[in-house]
Amino acid sequence: MSSSFRYNLLRSVKPYTPFTSQLTKSMLRVLIQVSVHFIETKKSSSEVLSLALNKLTNAGHKIPPNFCELFTMVFLMLQIFLKYPKGVVKHNELRNCLMDDLNFTEEYADDICKVLLNHRDILSKNFSETKIDRVKMTKLQWRINISLSLNTVHIDKPTIVIHFKLQNREFRTLELPLSMFQQVRYNIALLLNELQSLQRRSALK
């Protein structure tokens, strides 16, 4: 397995592994389905999340507290895998990484591997095409929400509200708990650091 693949997978997905205890087999399959659907279509993440919630609700499943984190975890695994050329990541190596490093059960690891490896070609094609076609963001604003109780001197946990303006003139609003916002900041800092490292390489000058 490419050492960079394992590094990127662990760096991006490891923070979400504490929530895997909330997964069930049927829920994992729904999350895989909607992640694939997101890759295959130009729908926004909010539309895809609504689709997943509807699927689970209609099937009588209880929505876990960290549903968004679980969706992000599954989608990141698919996304990172599809960025690597075919054949770089072997089946046994991917499976062992999911089980040993990310603590997925054997059954869950097999479900993920089956989708990634059996449908690799079509997923890679769709991923490269939709990645280019997705609507770009043109403006971003954010604020901190703090709720105060009227009866007692109590401050609820603050949340971060982010407003996006897209090229198609649509607006999106995303509300994040402080812990997830910190994770976003951390990942952006890592990305900027990697970009700076690439820019310092003589081959790119």
C-alpha positions as CSV (number, residue, x, y, z in Angstrom):
1,M,0.0,0.0,0.0
2,S,1.2,3.5,-0.7
3,S,2.5,4.9,2.6
4,S,1.0,8.3,1.6
5,F,-2.5,6.7,1.2
6,R,-2.3,5.2,4.7
7,Y,-1.0,8.5,6.1
8,N,-3.8,10.5,4.5
9,L,-6.5,8.0,5.4
10,L,-5.5,7.9,9.1
11,R,-5.0,11.7,9.3
12,S,-8.4,12.4,7.8
13,V,-10.5,9.6,9.1
14,K,-9.0,8.7,12.5
15,P,-10.7,11.7,14.3
16,Y,-14.1,10.2,13.4
17,T,-13.5,6.7,14.7
18,P,-14.8,7.3,18.2
19,F,-18.3,7.5,16.5
20,T,-18.1,4.1,14.8
21,S,-19.8,2.5,17.9
22,Q,-23.0,4.3,16.6
23,L,-22.8,2.4,13.3
24,T,-25.0,-0.5,12.4
25,K,-24.6,-2.7,9.3
26,S,-27.7,-1.2,7.6
27,M,-26.7,2.3,8.5
28,L,-23.2,1.8,7.0
29,R,-24.7,0.5,3.8
30,V,-26.9,3.6,3.6
31,L,-24.0,5.9,4.2
32,I,-22.0,4.1,1.5
33,Q,-24.9,4.4,-1.0
34,V,-25.4,8.1,-0.4
35,S,-21.6,8.7,-0.6
36,V,-21.5,7.0,-3.9
37,H,-24.6,9.0,-5.0
38,F,-22.8,12.2,-4.0
39,I,-19.8,11.2,-6.2
40,E,-22.1,10.2,-9.1
41,T,-24.2,13.4,-9.1
42,K,-23.9,17.1,-8.9
43,K,-26.2,17.3,-5.8
44,S,-25.0,19.3,-2.8
45,S,-24.0,17.7,0.4
46,S,-27.1,18.9,2.1
47,E,-29.3,17.2,-0.4
48,V,-27.4,14.0,-0.1
49,L,-27.6,14.1,3.7
50,S,-31.3,14.6,3.5
51,L,-31.5,11.6,1.2
52,A,-29.6,9.5,3.8
53,L,-31.8,10.7,6.7
54,N,-34.9,9.9,4.7
55,K,-33.7,6.4,3.8
56,L,-32.8,5.6,7.5
57,T,-36.1,7.1,8.9
58,N,-38.3,5.3,6.3
59,A,-36.5,2.0,7.2
60,G,-37.3,2.6,10.9
61,H,-33.7,3.2,12.0
62,K,-32.8,5.6,14.8
63,I,-30.7,8.5,13.7
64,P,-27.4,8.5,15.7
65,P,-26.3,11.7,17.5
66,N,-23.2,12.0,15.3
67,F,-24.8,11.2,12.0
68,C,-23.0,14.0,10.1
69,E,-19.6,12.8,11.4
70,L,-20.3,9.3,10.3
71,F,-21.3,10.4,6.8
72,T,-18.1,12.5,6.6
73,M,-16.0,9.5,7.7
74,V,-17.4,7.2,5.0
75,F,-17.3,9.8,2.3
76,L,-13.7,10.7,3.1
77,M,-12.6,7.0,2.9
78,L,-14.1,6.8,-0.6
79,Q,-12.7,10.1,-1.7
80,I,-9.2,9.4,-0.5
81,F,-9.2,6.0,-2.1
82,L,-10.3,7.3,-5.5
83,K,-7.5,9.9,-5.6
84,Y,-5.0,7.1,-6.0
85,P,-4.3,5.3,-9.3
86,K,-5.8,1.9,-9.8
87,G,-3.7,-0.9,-8.3
88,V,-1.8,1.2,-5.8
89,V,-4.0,0.1,-2.9
90,K,-4.4,-3.7,-2.7
91,H,-7.5,-5.4,-1.3
92,N,-5.8,-7.1,1.7
93,E,-3.9,-4.0,2.6
94,L,-7.0,-1.8,2.5
95,R,-8.9,-4.3,4.5
96,N,-6.2,-4.6,7.1
97,C,-5.9,-0.8,7.4
98,L,-9.7,-0.5,8.0
99,M,-9.6,-3.1,10.6
100,D,-6.3,-2.6,12.4
101,D,-5.9,1.2,12.1
102,L,-9.5,2.4,12.0
103,N,-11.1,-0.3,14.2
104,F,-13.8,-1.4,11.8
105,T,-15.2,-4.8,12.3
106,E,-14.4,-7.5,9.7
107,E,-18.0,-7.3,8.3
108,Y,-17.9,-3.5,7.9
109,A,-14.4,-3.5,6.3
110,D,-15.6,-6.1,3.8
111,D,-18.6,-4.0,2.8
112,I,-16.4,-0.9,2.2
113,C,-13.8,-2.9,0.3
114,K,-16.4,-4.5,-1.9
115,V,-17.7,-1.1,-3.0
116,L,-14.3,0.5,-3.5
117,L,-12.7,-2.4,-5.4
118,N,-15.6,-3.9,-7.4
119,H,-16.8,-0.5,-8.6
120,R,-13.5,1.3,-8.9
121,D,-13.5,2.2,-12.6
122,I,-17.0,3.8,-12.7
123,L,-16.5,5.6,-9.4
124,S,-13.1,7.0,-10.5
125,K,-14.6,8.3,-13.7
126,N,-17.6,9.9,-11.9
127,F,-15.4,11.3,-9.2
128,S,-13.1,13.1,-11.6
129,E,-16.0,14.5,-13.6
130,T,-18.2,15.7,-10.8
131,K,-15.2,17.1,-8.9
132,I,-14.7,19.6,-11.7
133,D,-18.4,20.4,-12.3
134,R,-19.5,21.2,-8.7
135,V,-20.5,24.8,-8.1
136,K,-17.8,26.9,-6.6
137,M,-18.1,29.1,-3.6
138,T,-17.7,32.9,-4.2
139,K,-18.2,34.3,-0.7
140,L,-18.1,33.1,2.9
141,Q,-19.3,34.7,6.1
142,W,-19.4,33.2,9.6
143,R,-20.6,34.0,13.1
144,I,-20.7,32.5,16.6
145,N,-24.0,31.5,18.1
146,I,-24.3,31.6,21.9
147,S,-27.6,30.7,23.6
148,L,-28.3,32.1,27.1
149,S,-30.9,30.7,29.4
150,L,-33.4,33.1,30.9
151,N,-34.0,31.4,34.2
152,T,-30.4,30.5,35.1
153,V,-27.0,31.9,34.4
154,H,-26.2,29.2,31.9
155,I,-24.6,29.4,28.5
156,D,-25.2,26.6,26.1
157,K,-22.3,25.3,24.0
158,P,-21.6,27.8,21.2
159,T,-21.9,26.8,17.6
160,I,-20.3,28.2,14.5
161,V,-22.7,29.3,11.7
162,I,-21.1,29.5,8.2
163,H,-22.9,31.2,5.2
164,F,-21.8,30.3,1.7
165,K,-22.6,32.2,-1.5
166,L,-22.2,30.0,-4.6
167,Q,-21.4,30.9,-8.2
168,N,-25.0,30.0,-9.2
169,R,-26.2,32.7,-6.7
170,E,-27.6,30.1,-4.3
171,F,-26.8,30.3,-0.6
172,R,-26.0,27.6,1.9
173,T,-25.9,27.7,5.7
174,L,-23.9,25.2,7.8
175,E,-24.0,25.1,11.6
176,L,-21.1,23.3,13.3
177,P,-20.4,22.5,16.9
178,L,-17.2,24.0,18.2
179,S,-15.4,20.7,18.2
180,M,-16.1,20.0,14.6
181,F,-15.2,23.6,13.6
182,Q,-11.8,23.1,15.3
183,Q,-11.4,19.9,13.3
184,V,-12.1,21.9,10.1
185,R,-9.5,24.5,11.1
186,Y,-7.0,21.7,11.8
187,N,-7.5,20.1,8.4
188,I,-7.2,23.4,6.6
189,A,-4.0,24.1,8.4
190,L,-2.6,20.7,7.3
191,L,-3.7,21.4,3.8
192,L,-2.0,24.8,3.7
193,N,1.2,23.3,5.2
194,E,1.2,20.6,2.5
195,L,0.8,23.2,-0.2
196,Q,3.7,25.2,1.1
197,S,5.8,22.1,1.2
198,L,5.0,21.4,-2.5
199,Q,5.8,25.0,-3.5
200,R,9.2,24.7,-1.9
201,R,10.1,21.7,-4.0
202,S,12.5,22.6,-6.8
203,A,10.6,20.4,-9.4
204,L,7.6,22.7,-9.1
205,K,9.5,26.0,-9.5
